[in-house]
Amino acid sequence: MNENMKKRNELLAQKVIKGLSSRNMTGYYAADKAEALRTALSIIPEGSTVTMGGSVSVEEIGLVDALKNGPYKFIDRNEIPDKRAAMLAAYDADFFLSSANAATDDGVLINIDGNANRVSAIAQGPKKVIFVVGMNKICSDADSAMKRARNVAAATNAQRFGLSTPCTKTGMCMDCKSPDTICCQFLITRFSRHTDRIHVILVNDSLGF
């Protein structure tokens, strides 16, 4: 990444962290993936029960591998035949891991989901939620963040999953009602009522979609 872009991202991250703090959420800045991994592990005590929704960003910083190979109780829904049971277990976990489809520069988090297991766990259930968010997902306001979530994140994920939705062909959200749509539930996290529940690690890198 260009050094000027890195400096710009660092300054922008401080603005986002200030915005998160005003919304009773805790923000962290990580200069790279390795620092993001160290930060995440510093938040999660050994022995904690940890699970996640689908998140490329969490995998990209190496957190999934670290949890699987470390002294943690990691619930991997991909390794549990009963997917519903695995998803329900998330609500009683110590930590739930996620990314954001987009975030505003004043600390609002935007997420879109198909099955709603991810957005519902973010909203309620797990004791703490850790977001891993690349600076490529930061937008100037809620409108541009929602547009990013729909036209970049959702469309890319639909293509990744091989779904038959209009966006896989056009690359843009068509506000469809296709049986394959993953744009079923929209969650806007603008404030956390519970102090120390939501932690957001901002990574000076391009992560996820």
mmCIF file of the C-alpha atoms, coordinates in Angstrom:
data_MODEL
# 
_entry.id   MODEL 
# 
loop_
_atom_site.group_PDB 
_atom_site.id 
_atom_site.type_symbol 
_atom_site.label_atom_id 
_atom_site.label_alt_id 
_atom_site.label_comp_id 
_atom_site.label_asym_id 
_atom_site.label_entity_id 
_atom_site.label_seq_id 
_atom_site.pdbx_PDB_ins_code 
_atom_site.Cartn_x 
_atom_site.Cartn_y 
_atom_site.Cartn_z 
_atom_site.occupancy 
_atom_site.B_iso_or_equiv 
_atom_site.pdbx_formal_charge 
_atom_site.auth_seq_id 
_atom_site.auth_comp_id 
_atom_site.auth_asym_id 
_atom_site.auth_atom_id 
_atom_site.pdbx_PDB_model_num 
ATOM 1   C CA . MET A 1 1   ? 0.000   0.000   0.000   1.00 0.00 ? 1   MET A CA 1 
ATOM 2   C CA . ASN A 1 2   ? 1.196   3.508   -0.842  1.00 0.00 ? 2   ASN A CA 1 
ATOM 3   C CA . GLU A 1 3   ? 2.740   5.261   2.187   1.00 0.00 ? 3   GLU A CA 1 
ATOM 4   C CA . ASN A 1 4   ? 0.509   8.304   1.727   1.00 0.00 ? 4   ASN A CA 1 
ATOM 5   C CA . MET A 1 5   ? -2.553  6.062   1.741   1.00 0.00 ? 5   MET A CA 1 
ATOM 6   C CA . LYS A 1 6   ? -1.312  4.342   4.896   1.00 0.00 ? 6   LYS A CA 1 
ATOM 7   C CA . LYS A 1 7   ? -0.967  7.709   6.655   1.00 0.00 ? 7   LYS A CA 1 
ATOM 8   C CA . ARG A 1 8   ? -4.378  8.808   5.447   1.00 0.00 ? 8   ARG A CA 1 
ATOM 9   C CA . ASN A 1 9   ? -5.903  5.571   6.764   1.00 0.00 ? 9   ASN A CA 1 
ATOM 10  C CA . GLU A 1 10  ? -4.190  5.979   10.114  1.00 0.00 ? 10  GLU A CA 1 
ATOM 11  C CA . LEU A 1 11  ? -5.646  9.467   10.524  1.00 0.00 ? 11  LEU A CA 1 
ATOM 12  C CA . LEU A 1 12  ? -9.084  8.317   9.375   1.00 0.00 ? 12  LEU A CA 1 
ATOM 13  C CA . ALA A 1 13  ? -8.971  5.400   11.811  1.00 0.00 ? 13  ALA A CA 1 
ATOM 14  C CA . GLN A 1 14  ? -8.520  7.812   14.713  1.00 0.00 ? 14  GLN A CA 1 
ATOM 15  C CA . LYS A 1 15  ? -11.697 9.611   13.635  1.00 0.00 ? 15  LYS A CA 1 
ATOM 16  C CA . VAL A 1 16  ? -13.578 6.314   13.460  1.00 0.00 ? 16  VAL A CA 1 
ATOM 17  C CA . ILE A 1 17  ? -12.287 5.283   16.900  1.00 0.00 ? 17  ILE A CA 1 
ATOM 18  C CA . LYS A 1 18  ? -13.491 8.586   18.346  1.00 0.00 ? 18  LYS A CA 1 
ATOM 19  C CA . GLY A 1 19  ? -16.894 7.992   16.752  1.00 0.00 ? 19  GLY A CA 1 
ATOM 20  C CA . LEU A 1 20  ? -17.055 4.448   18.139  1.00 0.00 ? 20  LEU A CA 1 
ATOM 21  C CA . SER A 1 21  ? -16.228 5.732   21.617  1.00 0.00 ? 21  SER A CA 1 
ATOM 22  C CA . SER A 1 22  ? -19.106 8.214   21.420  1.00 0.00 ? 22  SER A CA 1 
ATOM 23  C CA . ARG A 1 23  ? -21.360 5.217   20.663  1.00 0.00 ? 23  ARG A CA 1 
ATOM 24  C CA . ASN A 1 24  ? -20.148 3.180   23.669  1.00 0.00 ? 24  ASN A CA 1 
ATOM 25  C CA . MET A 1 25  ? -18.004 0.900   21.500  1.00 0.00 ? 25  MET A CA 1 
ATOM 26  C CA . THR A 1 26  ? -14.243 0.376   21.728  1.00 0.00 ? 26  THR A CA 1 
ATOM 27  C CA . GLY A 1 27  ? -12.039 0.924   18.691  1.00 0.00 ? 27  GLY A CA 1 
ATOM 28  C CA . TYR A 1 28  ? -8.438  -0.124  18.017  1.00 0.00 ? 28  TYR A CA 1 
ATOM 29  C CA . TYR A 1 29  ? -6.025  0.719   15.226  1.00 0.00 ? 29  TYR A CA 1 
ATOM 30  C CA . ALA A 1 30  ? -3.798  -1.994  13.747  1.00 0.00 ? 30  ALA A CA 1 
ATOM 31  C CA . ALA A 1 31  ? -1.093  -1.028  11.269  1.00 0.00 ? 31  ALA A CA 1 
ATOM 32  C CA . ASP A 1 32  ? -1.218  -4.444  9.584   1.00 0.00 ? 32  ASP A CA 1 
ATOM 33  C CA . LYS A 1 33  ? -2.726  -7.941  9.809   1.00 0.00 ? 33  LYS A CA 1 
ATOM 34  C CA . ALA A 1 34  ? -0.156  -9.161  12.320  1.00 0.00 ? 34  ALA A CA 1 
ATOM 35  C CA . GLU A 1 35  ? -0.956  -6.334  14.713  1.00 0.00 ? 35  GLU A CA 1 
ATOM 36  C CA . ALA A 1 36  ? -4.670  -6.946  14.206  1.00 0.00 ? 36  ALA A CA 1 
ATOM 37  C CA . LEU A 1 37  ? -4.174  -10.583 15.214  1.00 0.00 ? 37  LEU A CA 1 
ATOM 38  C CA . ARG A 1 38  ? -2.233  -9.610  18.335  1.00 0.00 ? 38  ARG A CA 1 
ATOM 39  C CA . THR A 1 39  ? -4.911  -7.089  19.280  1.00 0.00 ? 39  THR A CA 1 
ATOM 40  C CA . ALA A 1 40  ? -7.730  -9.607  18.865  1.00 0.00 ? 40  ALA A CA 1 
ATOM 41  C CA . LEU A 1 41  ? -5.945  -12.233 20.957  1.00 0.00 ? 41  LEU A CA 1 
ATOM 42  C CA . SER A 1 42  ? -5.229  -9.647  23.666  1.00 0.00 ? 42  SER A CA 1 
ATOM 43  C CA . ILE A 1 43  ? -8.983  -9.124  24.038  1.00 0.00 ? 43  ILE A CA 1 
ATOM 44  C CA . ILE A 1 44  ? -9.855  -12.854 24.200  1.00 0.00 ? 44  ILE A CA 1 
ATOM 45  C CA . PRO A 1 45  ? -8.780  -14.607 27.425  1.00 0.00 ? 45  PRO A CA 1 
ATOM 46  C CA . GLU A 1 46  ? -7.523  -18.176 27.197  1.00 0.00 ? 46  GLU A CA 1 
ATOM 47  C CA . GLY A 1 47  ? -10.298 -20.713 27.706  1.00 0.00 ? 47  GLY A CA 1 
ATOM 48  C CA . SER A 1 48  ? -12.949 -18.464 26.166  1.00 0.00 ? 48  SER A CA 1 
ATOM 49  C CA . THR A 1 49  ? -15.707 -19.911 24.006  1.00 0.00 ? 49  THR A CA 1 
ATOM 50  C CA . VAL A 1 50  ? -15.441 -18.239 20.603  1.00 0.00 ? 50  VAL A CA 1 
ATOM 51  C CA . THR A 1 51  ? -17.460 -18.548 17.418  1.00 0.00 ? 51  THR A CA 1 
ATOM 52  C CA . MET A 1 52  ? -18.243 -16.516 14.332  1.00 0.00 ? 52  MET A CA 1 
ATOM 53  C CA . GLY A 1 53  ? -20.420 -15.972 11.322  1.00 0.00 ? 53  GLY A CA 1 
ATOM 54  C CA . GLY A 1 54  ? -18.872 -16.068 7.891   1.00 0.00 ? 54  GLY A CA 1 
ATOM 55  C CA . SER A 1 55  ? -16.039 -13.525 7.768   1.00 0.00 ? 55  SER A CA 1 
ATOM 56  C CA . VAL A 1 56  ? -13.230 -13.442 5.252   1.00 0.00 ? 56  VAL A CA 1 
ATOM 57  C CA . SER A 1 57  ? -11.577 -10.582 7.168   1.00 0.00 ? 57  SER A CA 1 
ATOM 58  C CA . VAL A 1 58  ? -11.322 -12.623 10.376  1.00 0.00 ? 58  VAL A CA 1 
ATOM 59  C CA . GLU A 1 59  ? -9.711  -15.466 8.444   1.00 0.00 ? 59  GLU A CA 1 
ATOM 60  C CA . GLU A 1 60  ? -7.344  -13.141 6.558   1.00 0.00 ? 60  GLU A CA 1 
ATOM 61  C CA . ILE A 1 61  ? -5.638  -11.876 9.716   1.00 0.00 ? 61  ILE A CA 1 
ATOM 62  C CA . GLY A 1 62  ? -5.039  -15.466 10.857  1.00 0.00 ? 62  GLY A CA 1 
ATOM 63  C CA . LEU A 1 63  ? -7.413  -15.323 13.823  1.00 0.00 ? 63  LEU A CA 1 
ATOM 64  C CA . VAL A 1 64  ? -9.341  -18.497 12.993  1.00 0.00 ? 64  VAL A CA 1 
ATOM 65  C CA . ASP A 1 65  ? -6.166  -20.585 12.812  1.00 0.00 ? 65  ASP A CA 1 
ATOM 66  C CA . ALA A 1 66  ? -4.846  -19.039 16.027  1.00 0.00 ? 66  ALA A CA 1 
ATOM 67  C CA . LEU A 1 67  ? -8.040  -19.891 17.900  1.00 0.00 ? 67  LEU A CA 1 
ATOM 68  C CA . LYS A 1 68  ? -8.221  -23.435 16.533  1.00 0.00 ? 68  LYS A CA 1 
ATOM 69  C CA . ASN A 1 69  ? -4.621  -24.114 17.508  1.00 0.00 ? 69  ASN A CA 1 
ATOM 70  C CA . GLY A 1 70  ? -4.636  -22.218 20.807  1.00 0.00 ? 70  GLY A CA 1 
ATOM 71  C CA . PRO A 1 71  ? -6.107  -22.648 24.299  1.00 0.00 ? 71  PRO A CA 1 
ATOM 72  C CA . TYR A 1 72  ? -9.620  -21.614 23.294  1.00 0.00 ? 72  TYR A CA 1 
ATOM 73  C CA . LYS A 1 73  ? -12.976 -23.329 22.786  1.00 0.00 ? 73  LYS A CA 1 
ATOM 74  C CA . PHE A 1 74  ? -13.586 -22.462 19.157  1.00 0.00 ? 74  PHE A CA 1 
ATOM 75  C CA . ILE A 1 75  ? -16.947 -23.500 17.740  1.00 0.00 ? 75  ILE A CA 1 
ATOM 76  C CA . ASP A 1 76  ? -16.414 -24.074 14.025  1.00 0.00 ? 76  ASP A CA 1 
ATOM 77  C CA . ARG A 1 77  ? -19.806 -24.405 12.360  1.00 0.00 ? 77  ARG A CA 1 
ATOM 78  C CA . ASN A 1 78  ? -18.109 -25.854 9.271   1.00 0.00 ? 78  ASN A CA 1 
ATOM 79  C CA . GLU A 1 79  ? -17.065 -28.868 11.336  1.00 0.00 ? 79  GLU A CA 1 
ATOM 80  C CA . ILE A 1 80  ? -20.415 -29.455 13.051  1.00 0.00 ? 80  ILE A CA 1 
ATOM 81  C CA . PRO A 1 81  ? -23.012 -31.483 11.092  1.00 0.00 ? 81  PRO A CA 1 
ATOM 82  C CA . ASP A 1 82  ? -25.926 -29.794 12.846  1.00 0.00 ? 82  ASP A CA 1 
ATOM 83  C CA . LYS A 1 83  ? -25.551 -26.247 11.486  1.00 0.00 ? 83  LYS A CA 1 
ATOM 84  C CA . ARG A 1 84  ? -28.542 -24.967 13.411  1.00 0.00 ? 84  ARG A CA 1 
ATOM 85  C CA . ALA A 1 85  ? -27.060 -26.180 16.688  1.00 0.00 ? 85  ALA A CA 1 
ATOM 86  C CA . ALA A 1 86  ? -23.756 -24.510 15.812  1.00 0.00 ? 86  ALA A CA 1 
ATOM 87  C CA . MET A 1 87  ? -25.501 -21.228 15.044  1.00 0.00 ? 87  MET A CA 1 
ATOM 88  C CA . LEU A 1 88  ? -27.558 -21.355 18.243  1.00 0.00 ? 88  LEU A CA 1 
ATOM 89  C CA . ALA A 1 89  ? -24.403 -22.005 20.282  1.00 0.00 ? 89  ALA A CA 1 
ATOM 90  C CA . ALA A 1 90  ? -23.165 -18.573 19.192  1.00 0.00 ? 90  ALA A CA 1 
ATOM 91  C CA . TYR A 1 91  ? -25.740 -16.839 21.372  1.00 0.00 ? 91  TYR A CA 1 
ATOM 92  C CA . ASP A 1 92  ? -24.169 -18.202 24.537  1.00 0.00 ? 92  ASP A CA 1 
ATOM 93  C CA . ALA A 1 93  ? -20.543 -17.736 23.481  1.00 0.00 ? 93  ALA A CA 1 
ATOM 94  C CA . ASP A 1 94  ? -18.056 -15.520 25.272  1.00 0.00 ? 94  ASP A CA 1 
ATOM 95  C CA . PHE A 1 95  ? -16.977 -13.946 21.977  1.00 0.00 ? 95  PHE A CA 1 
ATOM 96  C CA . PHE A 1 96  ? -18.548 -13.653 18.540  1.00 0.00 ? 96  PHE A CA 1 
ATOM 97  C CA . LEU A 1 97  ? -16.288 -12.668 15.635  1.00 0.00 ? 97  LEU A CA 1 
ATOM 98  C CA . SER A 1 98  ? -17.423 -10.727 12.612  1.00 0.00 ? 98  SER A CA 1 
ATOM 99  C CA . SER A 1 99  ? -16.501 -8.035  10.173  1.00 0.00 ? 99  SER A CA 1 
ATOM 100 C CA . ALA A 1 100 ? -18.695 -5.210  8.923   1.00 0.00 ? 100 ALA A CA 1 
ATOM 101 C CA . ASN A 1 101 ? -19.962 -4.930  5.379   1.00 0.00 ? 101 ASN A CA 1 
ATOM 102 C CA . ALA A 1 102 ? -19.361 -1.198  5.767   1.00 0.00 ? 102 ALA A CA 1 
ATOM 103 C CA . ALA A 1 103 ? -18.823 1.412   8.474   1.00 0.00 ? 103 ALA A CA 1 
ATOM 104 C CA . THR A 1 104 ? -19.099 5.173   8.620   1.00 0.00 ? 104 THR A CA 1 
ATOM 105 C CA . ASP A 1 105 ? -16.264 7.445   9.635   1.00 0.00 ? 105 ASP A CA 1 
ATOM 106 C CA . ASP A 1 106 ? -18.226 8.378   12.766  1.00 0.00 ? 106 ASP A CA 1 
ATOM 107 C CA . GLY A 1 107 ? -18.580 4.801   13.975  1.00 0.00 ? 107 GLY A CA 1 
ATOM 108 C CA . VAL A 1 108 ? -21.829 3.340   12.619  1.00 0.00 ? 108 VAL A CA 1 
ATOM 109 C CA . LEU A 1 109 ? -21.585 -0.319  11.528  1.00 0.00 ? 109 LEU A CA 1 
ATOM 110 C CA . ILE A 1 110 ? -23.646 -1.727  8.637   1.00 0.00 ? 110 ILE A CA 1 
ATOM 111 C CA . ASN A 1 111 ? -24.265 -5.434  8.077   1.00 0.00 ? 111 ASN A CA 1 
ATOM 112 C CA . ILE A 1 112 ? -26.465 -7.429  5.691   1.00 0.00 ? 112 ILE A CA 1 
ATOM 113 C CA . ASP A 1 113 ? -27.313 -11.084 6.222   1.00 0.00 ? 113 ASP A CA 1 
ATOM 114 C CA . GLY A 1 114 ? -29.184 -13.922 4.582   1.00 0.00 ? 114 GLY A CA 1 
ATOM 115 C CA . ASN A 1 115 ? -29.860 -16.386 7.415   1.00 0.00 ? 115 ASN A CA 1 
ATOM 116 C CA . ALA A 1 116 ? -29.700 -13.650 10.083  1.00 0.00 ? 116 ALA A CA 1 
ATOM 117 C CA . ASN A 1 117 ? -27.497 -15.743 12.397  1.00 0.00 ? 117 ASN A CA 1 
ATOM 118 C CA . ARG A 1 118 ? -24.684 -13.208 12.076  1.00 0.00 ? 118 ARG A CA 1 
ATOM 119 C CA . VAL A 1 119 ? -26.668 -9.997  12.519  1.00 0.00 ? 119 VAL A CA 1 
ATOM 120 C CA . SER A 1 120 ? -28.766 -11.465 15.320  1.00 0.00 ? 120 SER A CA 1 
ATOM 121 C CA . ALA A 1 121 ? -25.638 -12.502 17.248  1.00 0.00 ? 121 ALA A CA 1 
ATOM 122 C CA . ILE A 1 122 ? -24.161 -9.042  16.756  1.00 0.00 ? 122 ILE A CA 1 
ATOM 123 C CA . ALA A 1 123 ? -27.312 -7.482  18.148  1.00 0.00 ? 123 ALA A CA 1 
ATOM 124 C CA . GLN A 1 124 ? -27.912 -9.823  21.089  1.00 0.00 ? 124 GLN A CA 1 
ATOM 125 C CA . GLY A 1 125 ? -26.568 -12.935 22.773  1.00 0.00 ? 125 GLY A CA 1 
ATOM 126 C CA . PRO A 1 126 ? -22.782 -13.371 22.919  1.00 0.00 ? 126 PRO A CA 1 
ATOM 127 C CA . LYS A 1 127 ? -21.092 -11.616 25.828  1.00 0.00 ? 127 LYS A CA 1 
ATOM 128 C CA . LYS A 1 128 ? -18.733 -9.715  23.519  1.00 0.00 ? 128 LYS A CA 1 
ATOM 129 C CA . VAL A 1 129 ? -18.433 -9.069  19.788  1.00 0.00 ? 129 VAL A CA 1 
ATOM 130 C CA . ILE A 1 130 ? -15.152 -8.391  17.989  1.00 0.00 ? 130 ILE A CA 1 
ATOM 131 C CA . PHE A 1 131 ? -15.240 -6.824  14.543  1.00 0.00 ? 131 PHE A CA 1 
ATOM 132 C CA . VAL A 1 132 ? -12.212 -6.986  12.229  1.00 0.00 ? 132 VAL A CA 1 
ATOM 133 C CA . VAL A 1 133 ? -12.626 -4.199  9.679   1.00 0.00 ? 133 VAL A CA 1 
ATOM 134 C CA . GLY A 1 134 ? -10.274 -3.237  6.864   1.00 0.00 ? 134 GLY A CA 1 
ATOM 135 C CA . MET A 1 135 ? -9.997  0.471   6.146   1.00 0.00 ? 135 MET A CA 1 
ATOM 136 C CA . ASN A 1 136 ? -11.350 -0.235  2.661   1.00 0.00 ? 136 ASN A CA 1 
ATOM 137 C CA . LYS A 1 137 ? -14.799 -0.509  4.275   1.00 0.00 ? 137 LYS A CA 1 
ATOM 138 C CA . ILE A 1 138 ? -14.921 2.970   5.818   1.00 0.00 ? 138 ILE A CA 1 
ATOM 139 C CA . CYS A 1 139 ? -17.415 5.331   4.183   1.00 0.00 ? 139 CYS A CA 1 
ATOM 140 C CA . SER A 1 140 ? -18.219 9.004   4.662   1.00 0.00 ? 140 SER A CA 1 
ATOM 141 C CA . ASP A 1 141 ? -21.821 8.579   5.797   1.00 0.00 ? 141 ASP A CA 1 
ATOM 142 C CA . ALA A 1 142 ? -24.602 6.061   6.402   1.00 0.00 ? 142 ALA A CA 1 
ATOM 143 C CA . ASP A 1 143 ? -25.978 6.351   2.869   1.00 0.00 ? 143 ASP A CA 1 
ATOM 144 C CA . SER A 1 144 ? -22.646 5.558   1.207   1.00 0.00 ? 144 SER A CA 1 
ATOM 145 C CA . ALA A 1 145 ? -22.032 2.779   3.745   1.00 0.00 ? 145 ALA A CA 1 
ATOM 146 C CA . MET A 1 146 ? -25.359 1.157   2.902   1.00 0.00 ? 146 MET A CA 1 
ATOM 147 C CA . LYS A 1 147 ? -24.611 1.456   -0.810  1.00 0.00 ? 147 LYS A CA 1 
ATOM 148 C CA . ARG A 1 148 ? -21.246 -0.196  -0.250  1.00 0.00 ? 148 ARG A CA 1 
ATOM 149 C CA . ALA A 1 149 ? -22.797 -2.997  1.791   1.00 0.00 ? 149 ALA A CA 1 
ATOM 150 C CA . ARG A 1 150 ? -25.362 -3.721  -0.913  1.00 0.00 ? 150 ARG A CA 1 
ATOM 151 C CA . ASN A 1 151 ? -23.362 -3.148  -4.098  1.00 0.00 ? 151 ASN A CA 1 
ATOM 152 C CA . VAL A 1 152 ? -19.892 -4.301  -3.064  1.00 0.00 ? 152 VAL A CA 1 
ATOM 153 C CA . ALA A 1 153 ? -20.121 -6.682  -0.107  1.00 0.00 ? 153 ALA A CA 1 
ATOM 154 C CA . ALA A 1 154 ? -23.443 -8.385  -0.838  1.00 0.00 ? 154 ALA A CA 1 
ATOM 155 C CA . ALA A 1 155 ? -22.909 -8.611  -4.587  1.00 0.00 ? 155 ALA A CA 1 
ATOM 156 C CA . THR A 1 156 ? -19.407 -10.058 -4.144  1.00 0.00 ? 156 THR A CA 1 
ATOM 157 C CA . ASN A 1 157 ? -20.601 -12.583 -1.564  1.00 0.00 ? 157 ASN A CA 1 
ATOM 158 C CA . ALA A 1 158 ? -23.466 -13.671 -3.826  1.00 0.00 ? 158 ALA A CA 1 
ATOM 159 C CA . GLN A 1 159 ? -20.919 -14.295 -6.579  1.00 0.00 ? 159 GLN A CA 1 
ATOM 160 C CA . ARG A 1 160 ? -18.628 -16.126 -4.131  1.00 0.00 ? 160 ARG A CA 1 
ATOM 161 C CA . PHE A 1 161 ? -21.443 -18.437 -3.075  1.00 0.00 ? 161 PHE A CA 1 
ATOM 162 C CA . GLY A 1 162 ? -22.511 -19.089 -6.674  1.00 0.00 ? 162 GLY A CA 1 
ATOM 163 C CA . LEU A 1 163 ? -26.033 -17.798 -6.085  1.00 0.00 ? 163 LEU A CA 1 
ATOM 164 C CA . SER A 1 164 ? -28.579 -17.097 -8.798  1.00 0.00 ? 164 SER A CA 1 
ATOM 165 C CA . THR A 1 165 ? -29.335 -13.451 -8.072  1.00 0.00 ? 165 THR A CA 1 
ATOM 166 C CA . PRO A 1 166 ? -29.372 -10.454 -10.431 1.00 0.00 ? 166 PRO A CA 1 
ATOM 167 C CA . CYS A 1 167 ? -26.312 -8.941  -8.713  1.00 0.00 ? 167 CYS A CA 1 
ATOM 168 C CA . THR A 1 168 ? -24.136 -11.922 -9.704  1.00 0.00 ? 168 THR A CA 1 
ATOM 169 C CA . LYS A 1 169 ? -24.730 -10.922 -13.318 1.00 0.00 ? 169 LYS A CA 1 
ATOM 170 C CA . THR A 1 170 ? -24.751 -7.110  -13.022 1.00 0.00 ? 170 THR A CA 1 
ATOM 171 C CA . GLY A 1 171 ? -22.362 -6.615  -10.105 1.00 0.00 ? 171 GLY A CA 1 
ATOM 172 C CA . MET A 1 172 ? -24.898 -4.284  -8.533  1.00 0.00 ? 172 MET A CA 1 
ATOM 173 C CA . CYS A 1 173 ? -27.763 -4.670  -6.084  1.00 0.00 ? 173 CYS A CA 1 
ATOM 174 C CA . MET A 1 174 ? -31.069 -4.851  -7.960  1.00 0.00 ? 174 MET A CA 1 
ATOM 175 C CA . ASP A 1 175 ? -33.199 -4.842  -4.781  1.00 0.00 ? 175 ASP A CA 1 
ATOM 176 C CA . CYS A 1 176 ? -34.321 -8.317  -5.776  1.00 0.00 ? 176 CYS A CA 1 
ATOM 177 C CA . LYS A 1 177 ? -36.696 -10.770 -4.126  1.00 0.00 ? 177 LYS A CA 1 
ATOM 178 C CA . SER A 1 178 ? -34.923 -13.789 -5.530  1.00 0.00 ? 178 SER A CA 1 
ATOM 179 C CA . PRO A 1 179 ? -35.174 -17.023 -3.493  1.00 0.00 ? 179 PRO A CA 1 
ATOM 180 C CA . ASP A 1 180 ? -31.367 -16.918 -3.412  1.00 0.00 ? 180 ASP A CA 1 
ATOM 181 C CA . THR A 1 181 ? -31.083 -13.386 -2.055  1.00 0.00 ? 181 THR A CA 1 
ATOM 182 C CA . ILE A 1 182 ? -28.717 -12.871 0.873   1.00 0.00 ? 182 ILE A CA 1 
ATOM 183 C CA . CYS A 1 183 ? -30.025 -9.349  1.480   1.00 0.00 ? 183 CYS A CA 1 
ATOM 184 C CA . CYS A 1 184 ? -32.725 -10.486 3.918   1.00 0.00 ? 184 CYS A CA 1 
ATOM 185 C CA . GLN A 1 185 ? -31.776 -8.720  7.140   1.00 0.00 ? 185 GLN A CA 1 
ATOM 186 C CA . PHE A 1 186 ? -30.140 -5.294  7.502   1.00 0.00 ? 186 PHE A CA 1 
ATOM 187 C CA . LEU A 1 187 ? -28.516 -4.326  10.812  1.00 0.00 ? 187 LEU A CA 1 
ATOM 188 C CA . ILE A 1 188 ? -27.392 -0.777  11.621  1.00 0.00 ? 188 ILE A CA 1 
ATOM 189 C CA . THR A 1 189 ? -25.364 -0.692  14.821  1.00 0.00 ? 189 THR A CA 1 
ATOM 190 C CA . ARG A 1 190 ? -25.306 2.941   15.905  1.00 0.00 ? 190 ARG A CA 1 
ATOM 191 C CA . PHE A 1 191 ? -24.859 2.499   19.668  1.00 0.00 ? 191 PHE A CA 1 
ATOM 192 C CA . SER A 1 192 ? -24.047 -0.234  22.177  1.00 0.00 ? 192 SER A CA 1 
ATOM 193 C CA . ARG A 1 193 ? -26.137 -0.147  25.332  1.00 0.00 ? 193 ARG A CA 1 
ATOM 194 C CA . HIS A 1 194 ? -23.695 -2.528  27.026  1.00 0.00 ? 194 HIS A CA 1 
ATOM 195 C CA . THR A 1 195 ? -20.279 -1.072  27.839  1.00 0.00 ? 195 THR A CA 1 
ATOM 196 C CA . ASP A 1 196 ? -17.272 -3.150  26.724  1.00 0.00 ? 196 ASP A CA 1 
ATOM 197 C CA . ARG A 1 197 ? -19.403 -5.492  24.595  1.00 0.00 ? 197 ARG A CA 1 
ATOM 198 C CA . ILE A 1 198 ? -18.477 -4.337  21.074  1.00 0.00 ? 198 ILE A CA 1 
ATOM 199 C CA . HIS A 1 199 ? -14.825 -4.060  20.037  1.00 0.00 ? 199 HIS A CA 1 
ATOM 200 C CA . VAL A 1 200 ? -13.798 -2.909  16.558  1.00 0.00 ? 200 VAL A CA 1 
ATOM 201 C CA . ILE A 1 201 ? -10.275 -3.516  15.218  1.00 0.00 ? 201 ILE A CA 1 
ATOM 202 C CA . LEU A 1 202 ? -9.536  -1.218  12.276  1.00 0.00 ? 202 LEU A CA 1 
ATOM 203 C CA . VAL A 1 203 ? -6.816  -2.662  10.063  1.00 0.00 ? 203 VAL A CA 1 
ATOM 204 C CA . ASN A 1 204 ? -4.703  -0.542  7.722   1.00 0.00 ? 204 ASN A CA 1 
ATOM 205 C CA . ASP A 1 205 ? -5.207  -2.995  4.886   1.00 0.00 ? 205 ASP A CA 1 
ATOM 206 C CA . SER A 1 206 ? -7.821  -4.041  2.355   1.00 0.00 ? 206 SER A CA 1 
ATOM 207 C CA . LEU A 1 207 ? -9.699  -6.945  3.931   1.00 0.00 ? 207 LEU A CA 1 
ATOM 208 C CA . GLY A 1 208 ? -12.746 -8.919  2.871   1.00 0.00 ? 208 GLY A CA 1 
ATOM 209 C CA . PHE A 1 209 ? -15.271 -7.509  0.445   1.00 0.00 ? 209 PHE A CA 1 
# 
